Amino acid sequence: MSGSEYRKVFYGSFIIATRVKNELEQIGITPIIKDEGESQRLAGYGSMTQGYQDVLVHQDEYDKAMEIVNRIQGEMEKPE
């Protein structure tokens, strides 16, 4: 994606990607969700990455988005 105005802030499971997307939208950032596994499935090909998604944001919103992503990942790593 060289030359793109968008940067990847997260790659992972559909469930966590959805949470990241929702929290970004709550602070006014509209992310792009990229699901290559689903695209391959719909085209009739197999995929090793089924259920994983990329979350991308505009490069101007990258730092703010990474704060959210890092917080979510920190919460996921906390022992109960």
Residue, then its C-alpha position, 0 to 999 in steps of 0.5 A: m500500500s505504498g503511496s496510500e493515504y491510509r495506514k494499518v492500525f490493527y490486524g487480527s480476529f474479526i471480533i477484536a477488529t469489530r471492537v476496534k472499529n466501534e471504538l474508533e467510530q465513537i471518537g469520530i474516526t471512520p476506519i476501513i475494514k479489509d478482509e482479504g480472506e472473505s474476498q478470496r472466499l467470495a471469488g471461489y478461492g481458499s484462504m488461510t486468513q479466514g476470520y482475520q481483518d485489517v483495520l486502516v485509518h487515514q494517516d492524519e488520524y493514525d496517532k489517535a487511532m493507535e492510542i485506542v488500539n494500544r488500550i484495547q490490546g492492553e486490556m486483552e492482555k491483562p490477566e484476570 
